[in-house]
C-alpha cells in the first residue's frame, strides 16, 4: 500500500493528477456558466420581475425581422473577456440576495426601468457585438444623426441613453396630447381662497384658446432663507440662513401644464426642424421653438400634466410670449420668491411638521424599518409614490397658501443664475430686498424636487441647478438645441406676475 501511494507522490504523477482535476474543474465551471446563462435559468431563477420574460418576448429583440433572438445574457452581460465573469458574479450575487432577503411584490418595478438603474446591468460591448454596423441600410436621418453623435461622444454616452426601452416591450404609449382620463380639477374649485386686502387671486384666460391658468396672490413679507446647520440632509450651498424681504407677487397655482405650453408651441413653434443658431436670441427671432427629438412627454400623456424637457431659455421665452398675449408682466420666479412661497409662512424643513430622517431612504435604519410616507405623500409626487413619472398636479394637496406641488412632481426653474456661495454674499449685505442672485453664471437655479427625488431633496431649502451639458448629451444637433433638453425629464416651471 505504501509503495502504491508513493507512486502518486512522484512529481510527474502529481502534475498529471493536477491537470486532470484542473480540467474537470474548468469543464464543470464552463458547464455551470453556460447553464446559468440560459434564458430558462434566468426565467426560473433570476427573474423576480413578474413581467420580465413576457415583455422580452414582445420586444424587437425577440421578434426580429431576421429571426435572430437576443437572449438575456446577450444584453445583460458584457460581450466576453474577464468582465463577463466579474459582472456575472456581481449580478448573480445581487439576484441571490434579492431572492433571499427581498419581497418581489413590494419592489417598485417601474422605477427599475429608469436609466439610472438600467445602466447598472446593460453594456455597450453587448450592443456593439450584435449591431456592428451603426449605419445599416434603411436607417433614418434621425438615426444617422444619433449614431454620429454617439461616435463623437462615446466617452460620455452609452447606447442605453437613447435605446432605454428597446429590450423590453413597454406597451402602447399614450397619444400625444391625450389625457382624457384626468380632469383639470382646478377649473371646478369654488373654494379658491382670496385675500381680504384686495390683492386677489385671479384666473387668466390665454387669448385664442380655452386654456385658463390660476394665479395665487402672495402677500409680501420677510423670512429666513436657507437652512440652519442643524437641519438634516442640508447641503453647504443652503446657508448661511439670512433675512430676505420679498415684495408682493402672484404665482401660478400649479406648474405650467402641457395644455398651456402647447398653446405657445402652436402659435410660435417652428413648422420645420431648423438648426438652432449659436445665438439663442437669433434662433428665437428666426424659427421659434423647434420640434424635439422623440416624445417630450415620455409617453406619459400631456393635458394637465406638467410640461417638461424644455430648456431654461425656452421657459423664459414662454413667459415673454404669455406677457405679450395677456398684457401682464409674467416671468420665472426668483429663487427667493420660490422659497418664500414654498415655505408659506413656516420655518420647518417642509411646510408641514415633518422629519426628513423619517421620510428619506438615505437613512440606513429606514432600509430595515421602512420609510414613513405620511403626510408627505399627500402633498407631493416623489420617489415613494410617483411610479417614476409625472402626474397631474391636482392629485395632491396644496400648501397653506394654496400652491400645489411646490414639492415634488417636477423640479422648477428659477430665473437666478446659480452659485454655491450666493447666500454667503447676501448674508454679508444684511437684510436683502428682492434678491435676484448673481449677475452672471453658467447654470440656473432649480428648486422643489421631482417625481424621482428622495424626500430629503423635497425640503423647502434644498437647492439644485441645471446641468446643460449633461442634459444635452444625446442631442446630435450641431449646435445643440436651445429649446429642448434631450436628457432631462423631471424639470418644468411655473410663472409669477409682478403687480
Secondary structure, DSSP 4 states (H G I P E B T S, - for coil): -HHHHHHHTSHHHHHHHHHHHHHHHHHHHHHHHHHTTSHHHIIIII--STTHHHHHHTSTTTS-TT-PPPPHHHHHS-SSSHHHHHHHHHHHHHHHHHHHH--GGGS-HHHHTSHHHHTTS--HHHHHHH---TT-TT--HHHHHHHHHHHHTTTT--GGGT-TTSSS---PPPPTT--TT---GGGG-TT----TTS---EEEEPTTSS-EEEEEEE--EEEEES--TTSTT--GGG-S-EEEEE--EEEESSPPBHHHHHHHHHHH--SS-PPPPSSHHHHHHHT-SPPPSS-TTTTS--TTBBP-SB-HHHHHHHHHHHHHHHSS-EEEPPHHHHHHHHHTT--SSSSSS--HHHH-SSSTTHHHH----TTHHHH---TTTSTTS--BGGGS-B-TTS-B-SSSSSEEEEEEEP-TTHHHHHHHTSSEES---BSS-SSEEEES--TT--GGGGSTT-EEE--HHHHTTT---SSPPSSB-TT--SEE--EEEE-
